[in-house]
Amino acid sequence: MSYELLTILSLVCIGASGLLILTGLFFIKTGRRELHKKAMLSASFLALLFLVFYLTKYFMYPPKHYEGPYRGLYLFIMVSHSILATLNLPLAIVTVFLGLTDRLSKHRKIAPVTALVWVYVAITGWLIFGFLKLGGG
Ligand code: HEM
């Protein structure tokens, strides 16, 4: 699979999963629990697909480096994205588990953090792609 195709597939997956998290939040805020569950499980599936494409790209091709004028901003976004993306996996697993096992008071405590981290990671993933496209080596 080419570098470009893997990049497009991983971007579409992480972007769609971020949108599904926002949709799932809208559903739970409007009392539609079943649709909330479906949206969040679909977001989780797309995030797993993202991971497959991202890791395939990581092991098949050398990483690109940003050499443009906004290096400080790029590094802040890249480092915060990488740390939160790593944190997002266990957060998502625990949040989904608590939701599926009806442990709702604990779910309600951790889920807003998971949703925030997830959406941040999705948005900054696209930003990093933009930086590399415009200023990548
Ligand atoms: C990563 C996945 C998920 C995220 C980020 C998430 C996020 C949230 C958030 C932020 C709330 C609180 C909403 C509020 O304050 O009113 C919530 C509530 C809820 N979630 Fe999830 N959720 C996820 C997965 C699930 C799953 C898989 C289920 C499965 C059944 C589920 C069932 C519920 C229910 C029933 C509530 C209402 C709790 C109550 O009002 O007592 N969630 N979720």
Backbone and ligand atoms as CSV (ligand in chain L), in Angstrom:
chain,resi,resn,atom,element,x,y,z
A,1,MET,N,N,0.859,-1.199,0.000
A,1,MET,CA,C,0.000,0.000,0.000
A,1,MET,C,C,0.896,1.249,0.000
A,2,SER,N,N,0.564,2.240,-0.792
A,2,SER,CA,C,1.440,3.414,-0.906
A,2,SER,C,C,1.337,4.292,0.340
A,3,TYR,N,N,2.361,5.144,0.535
A,3,TYR,CA,C,2.390,6.062,1.678
A,3,TYR,C,C,1.169,6.983,1.634
A,4,GLU,N,N,0.867,7.466,0.429
A,4,GLU,CA,C,-0.256,8.414,0.267
A,4,GLU,C,C,-1.582,7.749,0.619
A,5,LEU,N,N,-1.789,6.501,0.140
A,5,LEU,CA,C,-3.059,5.808,0.413
A,5,LEU,C,C,-3.212,5.544,1.915
A,6,LEU,N,N,-2.137,5.101,2.560
A,6,LEU,CA,C,-2.197,4.851,4.014
A,6,LEU,C,C,-2.472,6.149,4.774
A,7,THR,N,N,-1.894,7.254,4.290
A,7,THR,CA,C,-2.131,8.545,4.944
A,7,THR,C,C,-3.597,8.949,4.819
A,8,ILE,N,N,-4.156,8.821,3.600
A,8,ILE,CA,C,-5.564,9.195,3.379
A,8,ILE,C,C,-6.490,8.307,4.218
A,9,LEU,N,N,-6.239,6.990,4.204
A,9,LEU,CA,C,-7.094,6.067,4.970
A,9,LEU,C,C,-7.033,6.374,6.472
A,10,SER,N,N,-5.830,6.632,7.001
A,10,SER,CA,C,-5.742,6.897,8.450
A,10,SER,C,C,-6.380,8.249,8.794
A,11,LEU,N,N,-6.238,9.238,7.903
A,11,LEU,CA,C,-6.863,10.550,8.166
A,11,LEU,C,C,-8.388,10.448,8.164
A,12,VAL,N,N,-8.936,9.723,7.167
A,12,VAL,CA,C,-10.397,9.578,7.081
A,12,VAL,C,C,-10.920,8.853,8.324
A,13,CYS,N,N,-10.208,7.787,8.746
A,13,CYS,CA,C,-10.659,7.020,9.924
A,13,CYS,C,C,-10.628,7.863,11.190
A,14,ILE,N,N,-9.530,8.592,11.436
A,14,ILE,CA,C,-9.445,9.355,12.684
A,14,ILE,C,C,-10.396,10.557,12.644
A,15,GLY,N,N,-10.573,11.151,11.453
A,15,GLY,CA,C,-11.503,12.267,11.318
A,15,GLY,C,C,-12.943,11.822,11.565
A,16,ALA,N,N,-13.327,10.707,10.930
A,16,ALA,CA,C,-14.693,10.194,11.094
A,16,ALA,C,C,-14.939,9.758,12.532
A,17,SER,N,N,-13.910,9.173,13.177
A,17,SER,CA,C,-14.116,8.726,14.567
A,17,SER,C,C,-14.308,9.944,15.485
A,18,GLY,N,N,-13.579,11.030,15.221
A,18,GLY,CA,C,-13.766,12.251,16.014
A,18,GLY,C,C,-15.176,12.809,15.845
A,19,LEU,N,N,-15.674,12.807,14.604
A,19,LEU,CA,C,-17.034,13.301,14.336
A,19,LEU,C,C,-18.078,12.414,15.011
A,20,LEU,N,N,-17.826,11.079,15.033
A,20,LEU,CA,C,-18.770,10.161,15.688
A,20,LEU,C,C,-18.791,10.370,17.203
A,21,ILE,N,N,-17.643,10.734,17.787
A,21,ILE,CA,C,-17.617,11.037,19.229
A,21,ILE,C,C,-18.506,12.246,19.513
A,22,LEU,N,N,-18.389,13.293,18.667
A,22,LEU,CA,C,-19.231,14.487,18.856
A,22,LEU,C,C,-20.710,14.142,18.660
A,23,THR,N,N,-20.984,13.291,17.654
A,23,THR,CA,C,-22.367,12.854,17.406
A,23,THR,C,C,-22.889,12.060,18.595
A,24,GLY,N,N,-22.043,11.169,19.146
A,24,GLY,CA,C,-22.428,10.367,20.316
A,24,GLY,C,C,-22.718,11.234,21.524
A,25,LEU,N,N,-21.950,12.319,21.666
A,25,LEU,CA,C,-22.204,13.254,22.779
A,25,LEU,C,C,-23.556,13.943,22.589
A,26,PHE,N,N,-23.824,14.350,21.338
A,26,PHE,CA,C,-25.115,14.978,21.048
A,26,PHE,C,C,-26.257,14.022,21.395
A,27,PHE,N,N,-26.102,12.724,21.044
A,27,PHE,CA,C,-27.151,11.741,21.322
A,27,PHE,C,C,-27.379,11.565,22.826
A,28,ILE,N,N,-26.292,11.508,23.632
A,28,ILE,CA,C,-26.504,11.280,25.052
A,28,ILE,C,C,-27.066,12.524,25.722
A,29,LYS,N,N,-26.677,13.705,25.214
A,29,LYS,CA,C,-27.212,14.950,25.780
A,29,LYS,C,C,-28.699,15.121,25.441
A,30,THR,N,N,-29.162,14.420,24.383
A,30,THR,CA,C,-30.580,14.492,24.008
A,30,THR,C,C,-31.310,13.206,24.398
A,31,GLY,N,N,-30.680,12.441,25.304
A,31,GLY,CA,C,-31.326,11.277,25.920
A,31,GLY,C,C,-31.448,10.049,25.035
A,32,ARG,N,N,-30.727,9.991,23.922
A,32,ARG,CA,C,-30.819,8.826,23.023
A,32,ARG,C,C,-29.667,7.870,23.294
A,33,ARG,N,N,-29.879,7.010,24.307
A,33,ARG,CA,C,-28.802,6.137,24.806
A,33,ARG,C,C,-28.353,5.115,23.768
A,34,GLU,N,N,-29.293,4.482,23.086
A,34,GLU,CA,C,-28.937,3.430,22.117
A,34,GLU,C,C,-28.106,4.014,20.976
A,35,LEU,N,N,-28.526,5.198,20.484
A,35,LEU,CA,C,-27.765,5.850,19.406
A,35,LEU,C,C,-26.392,6.300,19.914
A,36,HIS,N,N,-26.321,6.726,21.191
A,36,HIS,CA,C,-25.042,7.085,21.811
A,36,HIS,C,C,-24.107,5.885,21.775
A,37,LYS,N,N,-24.612,4.747,22.231
A,37,LYS,CA,C,-23.822,3.517,22.261
A,37,LYS,C,C,-23.335,3.164,20.854
A,38,LYS,N,N,-24.244,3.220,19.849
A,38,LYS,CA,C,-23.867,2.854,18.470
A,38,LYS,C,C,-22.800,3.817,17.928
A,39,ALA,N,N,-22.985,5.115,18.172
A,39,ALA,CA,C,-22.022,6.102,17.664
A,39,ALA,C,C,-20.651,5.891,18.308
A,40,MET,N,N,-20.636,5.628,19.621
A,40,MET,CA,C,-19.347,5.486,20.316
A,40,MET,C,C,-18.653,4.174,19.930
A,41,LEU,N,N,-19.413,3.103,19.722
A,41,LEU,CA,C,-18.796,1.845,19.300
A,41,LEU,C,C,-18.281,1.963,17.865
A,42,SER,N,N,-18.999,2.702,17.006
A,42,SER,CA,C,-18.520,2.918,15.631
A,42,SER,C,C,-17.250,3.767,15.651
A,43,ALA,N,N,-17.221,4.788,16.521
A,43,ALA,CA,C,-16.018,5.627,16.654
A,43,ALA,C,C,-14.836,4.774,17.093
A,44,SER,N,N,-15.095,3.841,18.016
A,44,SER,CA,C,-14.016,2.967,18.515
A,44,SER,C,C,-13.509,2.052,17.405
A,45,PHE,N,N,-14.420,1.528,16.593
A,45,PHE,CA,C,-14.009,0.646,15.483
A,45,PHE,C,C,-13.145,1.417,14.486
A,46,LEU,N,N,-13.562,2.646,14.141
A,46,LEU,CA,C,-12.785,3.457,13.195
A,46,LEU,C,C,-11.420,3.839,13.760
A,47,ALA,N,N,-11.359,4.051,15.075
A,47,ALA,CA,C,-10.064,4.383,15.700
A,47,ALA,C,C,-9.124,3.178,15.639
A,48,LEU,N,N,-9.688,1.975,15.776
A,48,LEU,CA,C,-8.864,0.759,15.640
A,48,LEU,C,C,-8.341,0.621,14.212
A,49,LEU,N,N,-9.220,0.903,13.235
A,49,LEU,CA,C,-8.801,0.863,11.820
A,49,LEU,C,C,-7.676,1.875,11.583
A,50,PHE,N,N,-7.847,3.083,12.164
A,50,PHE,CA,C,-6.812,4.118,12.052
A,50,PHE,C,C,-5.469,3.562,12.528
A,51,LEU,N,N,-5.512,2.893,13.687
A,51,LEU,CA,C,-4.281,2.353,14.286
A,51,LEU,C,C,-3.602,1.361,13.340
A,52,VAL,N,N,-4.409,0.524,12.676
A,52,VAL,CA,C,-3.852,-0.461,11.727
A,52,VAL,C,C,-3.150,0.269,10.573
A,53,PHE,N,N,-3.817,1.261,9.982
A,53,PHE,CA,C,-3.220,1.988,8.858
A,53,PHE,C,C,-1.994,2.787,9.308
A,54,TYR,N,N,-2.102,3.421,10.500
A,54,TYR,CA,C,-1.005,4.255,10.995
A,54,TYR,C,C,0.235,3.410,11.274
A,55,LEU,N,N,0.039,2.256,11.955
A,55,LEU,CA,C,1.184,1.395,12.286
A,55,LEU,C,C,1.774,0.756,11.025
A,56,THR,N,N,0.908,0.435,10.047
A,56,THR,CA,C,1.416,-0.115,8.787
A,56,THR,C,C,2.325,0.911,8.119
A,57,LYS,N,N,1.869,2.162,8.093
A,57,LYS,CA,C,2.674,3.238,7.488
A,57,LYS,C,C,3.975,3.422,8.272
A,58,TYR,N,N,3.866,3.366,9.598
A,58,TYR,CA,C,5.026,3.584,10.463
A,58,TYR,C,C,6.121,2.545,10.204
A,59,PHE,N,N,5.705,1.288,9.999
A,59,PHE,CA,C,6.708,0.226,9.812
A,59,PHE,C,C,7.149,0.082,8.358
A,60,MET,N,N,6.339,0.608,7.419
A,60,MET,CA,C,6.698,0.460,5.996
A,60,MET,C,C,7.521,1.636,5.466
A,61,TYR,N,N,7.315,2.844,6.000
A,61,TYR,CA,C,7.949,4.050,5.425
A,61,TYR,C,C,8.663,4.863,6.507
A,62,PRO,N,N,9.784,5.558,6.142
A,62,PRO,CA,C,10.466,6.417,7.122
A,62,PRO,C,C,9.577,7.616,7.473
A,63,PRO,N,N,9.643,8.107,8.721
A,63,PRO,CA,C,8.770,9.241,9.106
A,63,PRO,C,C,9.171,10.530,8.378
A,64,LYS,N,N,8.186,11.406,8.155
A,64,LYS,CA,C,8.473,12.711,7.537
A,64,LYS,C,C,8.737,13.725,8.653
A,65,HIS,N,N,9.570,14.735,8.360
A,65,HIS,CA,C,9.885,15.758,9.367
A,65,HIS,C,C,9.445,17.116,8.859
A,66,TYR,N,N,8.950,17.935,9.756
A,66,TYR,CA,C,8.506,19.282,9.384
A,66,TYR,C,C,9.716,20.216,9.358
A,67,GLU,N,N,9.897,20.947,8.233
A,67,GLU,CA,C,11.059,21.858,8.140
A,67,GLU,C,C,10.612,23.263,7.811
A,68,GLY,N,N,9.336,23.546,8.069
A,68,GLY,CA,C,8.802,24.867,7.753
A,68,GLY,C,C,9.086,25.895,8.842
A,69,PRO,N,N,8.523,27.096,8.735
A,69,PRO,CA,C,8.833,28.212,9.638
A,69,PRO,C,C,8.198,28.125,11.026
A,70,TYR,N,N,7.156,27.258,11.206
A,70,TYR,CA,C,6.438,27.244,12.500
A,70,TYR,C,C,6.839,26.021,13.326
A,71,ARG,N,N,8.151,25.793,13.456
A,71,ARG,CA,C,8.642,24.552,14.082
A,71,ARG,C,C,8.190,24.425,15.535
A,72,GLY,N,N,8.205,25.546,16.291
A,72,GLY,CA,C,7.810,25.512,17.702
A,72,GLY,C,C,6.362,25.073,17.846
A,73,LEU,N,N,5.495,25.691,17.063
A,73,LEU,CA,C,4.066,25.354,17.108
A,73,LEU,C,C,3.857,23.901,16.678
A,74,TYR,N,N,4.569,23.514,15.605
A,74,TYR,CA,C,4.443,22.133,15.116
A,74,TYR,C,C,4.844,21.136,16.200
A,75,LEU,N,N,5.970,21.406,16.872
A,75,LEU,CA,C,6.444,20.476,17.905
A,75,LEU,C,C,5.463,20.411,19.075
A,76,PHE,N,N,4.878,21.571,19.466
A,76,PHE,CA,C,3.899,21.558,20.564
A,76,PHE,C,C,2.718,20.669,20.187
A,77,ILE,N,N,2.201,20.863,18.949
A,77,ILE,CA,C,1.042,20.071,18.515
A,77,ILE,C,C,1.421,18.590,18.409
A,78,MET,N,N,2.613,18.323,17.842
A,78,MET,CA,C,3.047,16.934,17.629
A,78,MET,C,C,3.238,16.209,18.963
A,79,VAL,N,N,3.920,16.861,19.910
A,79,VAL,CA,C,4.208,16.213,21.203
A,79,VAL,C,C,2.914,16.025,21.998
A,80,SER,N,N,2.066,17.056,22.078
A,80,SER,CA,C,0.811,16.915,22.835
A,80,SER,C,C,-0.076,15.860,22.172
A,81,HIS,N,N,-0.101,15.843,20.834
A,81,HIS,CA,C,-0.886,14.837,20.100
A,81,HIS,C,C,-0.399,13.428,20.427
A,82,SER,N,N,0.925,13.224,20.393
A,82,SER,CA,C,1.479,11.875,20.620
A,82,SER,C,C,1.189,11.389,22.035
A,83,ILE,N,N,1.374,12.294,23.031
A,83,ILE,CA,C,1.122,11.892,24.428
A,83,ILE,C,C,-0.360,11.558,24.623
A,84,LEU,N,N,-1.249,12.435,24.126
A,84,LEU,CA,C,-2.682,12.213,24.338
A,84,LEU,C,C,-3.215,11.041,23.516
A,85,ALA,N,N,-2.606,10.805,22.328
A,85,ALA,CA,C,-3.043,9.655,21.522
A,85,ALA,C,C,-2.717,8.348,22.250
A,86,THR,N,N,-1.565,8.324,22.927
A,86,THR,CA,C,-1.194,7.135,23.694
A,86,THR,C,C,-2.135,6.949,24.878
A,87,LEU,N,N,-2.466,8.055,25.533
A,87,LEU,CA,C,-3.380,8.015,26.690
A,87,LEU,C,C,-4.800,7.640,26.257
A,88,ASN,N,N,-5.164,8.010,25.038
A,88,ASN,CA,C,-6.537,7.807,24.565
A,88,ASN,C,C,-6.928,6.329,24.500
A,89,LEU,N,N,-5.952,5.447,24.160
A,89,LEU,CA,C,-6.286,4.027,24.018
A,89,LEU,C,C,-6.813,3.420,25.321
A,90,PRO,N,N,-6.040,3.502,26.439
A,90,PRO,CA,C,-6.601,2.935,27.694
A,90,PRO,C,C,-7.858,3.677,28.153
A,91,LEU,N,N,-7.907,5.008,27.939
A,91,LEU,CA,C,-9.112,5.766,28.329
A,91,LEU,C,C,-10.342,5.227,27.587
A,92,ALA,N,N,-10.181,5.005,26.267
A,92,ALA,CA,C,-11.307,4.543,25.457
A,92,ALA,C,C,-11.743,3.143,25.879
A,93,ILE,N,N,-10.756,2.268,26.129
A,93,ILE,CA,C,-11.096,0.884,26.528
A,93,ILE,C,C,-11.890,0.898,27.832
A,94,VAL,N,N,-11.426,1.669,28.816
A,94,VAL,CA,C,-12.123,1.737,30.119
A,94,VAL,C,C,-13.509,2.363,29.949
A,95,THR,N,N,-13.612,3.447,29.157
A,95,THR,CA,C,-14.891,4.141,28.975
A,95,THR,C,C,-15.930,3.236,28.319
A,96,VAL,N,N,-15.510,2.530,27.261
A,96,VAL,CA,C,-16.424,1.611,26.568
A,96,VAL,C,C,-16.819,0.465,27.499
A,97,PHE,N,N,-15.840,-0.083,28.219
A,97,PHE,CA,C,-16.129,-1.192,29.152
A,97,PHE,C,C,-17.149,-0.765,30.206
A,98,LEU,N,N,-16.956,0.422,30.795
A,98,LEU,CA,C,-17.875,0.911,31.833
A,98,LEU,C,C,-19.273,1.152,31.254
A,99,GLY,N,N,-19.336,1.642,30.006
A,99,GLY,CA,C,-20.625,1.853,29.366
A,99,GLY,C,C,-21.330,0.537,29.082
A,100,LEU,N,N,-20.584,-0.428,28.525
A,100,LEU,CA,C,-21.177,-1.720,28.154
A,100,LEU,C,C,-21.577,-2.544,29.368
A,101,THR,N,N,-20.912,-2.334,30.502
A,101,THR,CA,C,-21.235,-3.099,31.719
A,101,THR,C,C,-22.143,-2.298,32.655
A,102,ASP,N,N,-22.723,-1.192,32.117
A,102,ASP,CA,C,-23.702,-0.400,32.872
A,102,ASP,C,C,-23.167,0.224,34.147
A,103,ARG,N,N,-21.864,0.385,34.231
A,103,ARG,CA,C,-21.289,1.101,35.383
A,103,ARG,C,C,-21.331,2.596,35.053
A,104,LEU,N,N,-22.543,3.145,35.104
A,104,LEU,CA,C,-22.768,4.452,34.503
A,104,LEU,C,C,-22.237,5.612,35.330
A,105,SER,N,N,-22.198,5.486,36.668
A,105,SER,CA,C,-21.690,6.633,37.441
A,105,SER,C,C,-20.188,6.792,37.189
A,106,LYS,N,N,-19.474,5.661,37.102
A,106,LYS,CA,C,-18.038,5.741,36.771
A,106,LYS,C,C,-17.869,6.180,35.314
A,107,HIS,N,N,-18.727,5.679,34.433
A,107,HIS,CA,C,-18.675,6.044,33.006
A,107,HIS,C,C,-18.842,7.550,32.852
A,108,ARG,N,N,-19.839,8.091,33.561
A,108,ARG,CA,C,-20.105,9.529,33.458
A,108,ARG,C,C,-18.925,10.361,33.962
A,109,LYS,N,N,-18.094,9.769,34.884
A,109,LYS,CA,C,-16.937,10.510,35.425
A,109,LYS,C,C,-15.793,10.560,34.408
A,110,ILE,N,N,-15.457,9.420,33.810
A,110,ILE,CA,C,-14.285,9.350,32.925
A,110,ILE,C,C,-14.622,9.751,31.482
A,111,ALA,N,N,-15.877,9.515,31.055
A,111,ALA,CA,C,-16.221,9.682,29.630
A,111,ALA,C,C,-16.007,11.095,29.092
A,112,PRO,N,N,-16.322,12.151,29.860
A,112,PRO,CA,C,-16.067,13.493,29.309
A,112,PRO,C,C,-14.581,13.728,29.022
A,113,VAL,N,N,-13.684,13.162,29.859
A,113,VAL,CA,C,-12.236,13.304,29.635
A,113,VAL,C,C,-11.857,12.565,28.351
A,114,THR,N,N,-12.393,11.328,28.214
A,114,THR,CA,C,-12.106,10.536,27.018
A,114,THR,C,C,-12.556,11.262,25.760
A,115,ALA,N,N,-13.770,11.807,25.819
A,115,ALA,CA,C,-14.310,12.509,24.642
A,115,ALA,C,C,-13.432,13.699,24.267
A,116,LEU,N,N,-12.999,14.469,25.260
A,116,LEU,CA,C,-12.155,15.650,25.019
A,116,LEU,C,C,-10.815,15.250,24.404
A,117,VAL,N,N,-10.165,14.252,25.018
A,117,VAL,CA,C,-8.863,13.789,24.516
A,117,VAL,C,C,-9.013,13.266,23.088
A,118,TRP,N,N,-10.047,12.494,22.837
A,118,TRP,CA,C,-10.279,11.863,21.537
A,118,TRP,C,C,-10.441,12.909,20.443
A,119,VAL,N,N,-11.283,13.919,20.708
A,119,VAL,CA,C,-11.516,14.975,19.716
A,119,VAL,C,C,-10.245,15.797,19.495
A,120,TYR,N,N,-9.486,16.074,20.577
A,120,TYR,CA,C,-8.218,16.805,20.440
A,120,TYR,C,C,-7.250,16.021,19.540
A,121,VAL,N,N,-7.141,14.721,19.779
A,121,VAL,CA,C,-6.232,13.877,18.996
A,121,VAL,C,C,-6.651,13.837,17.526
A,122,ALA,N,N,-7.970,13.767,17.286
A,122,ALA,CA,C,-8.463,13.721,15.901
A,122,ALA,C,C,-8.140,15.028,15.172
A,123,ILE,N,N,-8.407,16.166,15.835
A,123,ILE,CA,C,-8.161,17.472,15.199
A,123,ILE,C,C,-6.661,17.679,14.965
A,124,THR,N,N,-5.823,17.385,15.989
A,124,THR,CA,C,-4.385,17.641,15.828
A,124,THR,C,C,-3.756,16.671,14.829
A,125,GLY,N,N,-4.355,15.480,14.661
A,125,GLY,CA,C,-3.850,14.555,13.641
A,125,GLY,C,C,-3.940,15.188,12.249
A,126,TRP,N,N,-5.080,15.838,12.005
A,126,TRP,CA,C,-5.251,16.537,10.712
A,126,TRP,C,C,-4.315,17.736,10.600
A,127,LEU,N,N,-4.124,18.451,11.740
A,127,LEU,CA,C,-3.223,19.614,11.712
A,127,LEU,C,C,-1.794,19.185,11.367
A,128,ILE,N,N,-1.346,18.071,11.965
A,128,ILE,CA,C,0.010,17.574,11.697
A,128,ILE,C,C,0.148,17.229,10.209
A,129,PHE,N,N,-0.875,16.590,9.666
A,129,PHE,CA,C,-0.880,16.271,8.224
A,129,PHE,C,C,-0.736,17.558,7.404
A,130,GLY,N,N,-1.484,18.612,7.820
A,130,GLY,CA,C,-1.407,19.902,7.124
A,130,GLY,C,C,-0.002,20.493,7.189
A,131,PHE,N,N,0.615,20.470,8.364
A,131,PHE,CA,C,1.976,20.996,8.533
A,131,PHE,C,C,2.952,20.254,7.610
A,132,LEU,N,N,2.857,18.898,7.601
A,132,LEU,CA,C,3.798,18.103,6.796
A,132,LEU,C,C,3.567,18.321,5.303
A,133,LYS,N,N,2.291,18.506,4.942
A,133,LYS,CA,C,1.956,18.728,3.522
A,133,LYS,C,C,2.546,20.061,3.072
A,134,LEU,N,N,2.423,21.097,3.922
A,134,LEU,CA,C,2.861,22.440,3.530
A,134,LEU,C,C,4.353,22.671,3.768
A,135,GLY,N,N,4.917,21.973,4.799
A,135,GLY,CA,C,6.315,22.299,5.111
A,135,GLY,C,C,7.159,21.070,5.354
A,136,GLY,N,N,6.684,19.895,4.946
A,136,GLY,CA,C,7.411,18.655,5.259
A,136,GLY,C,C,8.597,18.444,4.337
A,137,GLY,N,N,9.607,17.735,4.861
A,137,GLY,CA,C,10.847,17.447,4.117
A,137,GLY,C,C,10.682,16.263,3.197
L,1,HEM,C1,C,-15.511,6.076,23.943
L,1,HEM,C2,C,-16.748,5.852,24.073
L,1,HEM,C3,C,-17.716,6.696,24.898
L,1,HEM,C4,C,-17.663,8.009,25.269
L,1,HEM,C5,C,-16.573,9.025,24.981
L,1,HEM,C6,C,-18.879,8.277,26.044
L,1,HEM,C7,C,-19.202,9.515,26.571
L,1,HEM,C8,C,-20.249,9.732,27.456
L,1,HEM,C9,C,-20.454,10.964,28.190
L,1,HEM,C10,C,-19.583,12.219,28.085
L,1,HEM,C11,C,-21.539,10.775,28.980
L,1,HEM,C12,C,-22.119,11.765,30.000
L,1,HEM,C13,C,-23.127,12.624,29.361
L,1,HEM,C14,C,-23.735,13.566,30.402
L,1,HEM,O1,O,-23.019,14.106,31.224
L,1,HEM,O2,O,-24.936,13.744,30.335
L,1,HEM,C15,C,-22.025,9.445,28.713
L,1,HEM,C16,C,-23.146,8.922,29.313
L,1,HEM,C17,C,-23.623,7.676,28.993
L,1,HEM,N1,N,-23.042,6.719,28.199
L,1,HEM,FE1,FE,-21.353,6.921,27.169
L,1,HEM,N2,N,-19.650,7.144,26.123
L,1,HEM,C18,C,-18.964,6.154,25.424
L,1,HEM,C19,C,-19.365,4.858,25.240
L,1,HEM,C20,C,-20.550,4.349,25.742
L,1,HEM,C21,C,-20.962,2.989,25.509
L,1,HEM,C22,C,-20.210,1.930,24.712
L,1,HEM,C23,C,-22.148,2.852,26.138
L,1,HEM,C24,C,-22.914,1.557,26.144
L,1,HEM,C25,C,-23.995,1.284,26.555
L,1,HEM,C26,C,-22.476,4.150,26.777
L,1,HEM,C27,C,-23.612,4.428,27.536
L,1,HEM,C28,C,-23.842,5.613,28.186
L,1,HEM,C29,C,-25.028,5.862,29.023
L,1,HEM,C30,C,-26.181,4.900,29.269
L,1,HEM,C31,C,-24.882,7.162,29.525
L,1,HEM,C32,C,-25.877,7.934,30.435
L,1,HEM,C33,C,-25.422,7.805,31.841
L,1,HEM,C34,C,-26.429,8.456,32.781
L,1,HEM,O3,O,-27.024,9.451,32.406
L,1,HEM,O4,O,-26.526,7.961,33.882
L,1,HEM,N3,N,-21.466,5.038,26.509
L,1,HEM,N4,N,-21.205,8.821,27.803
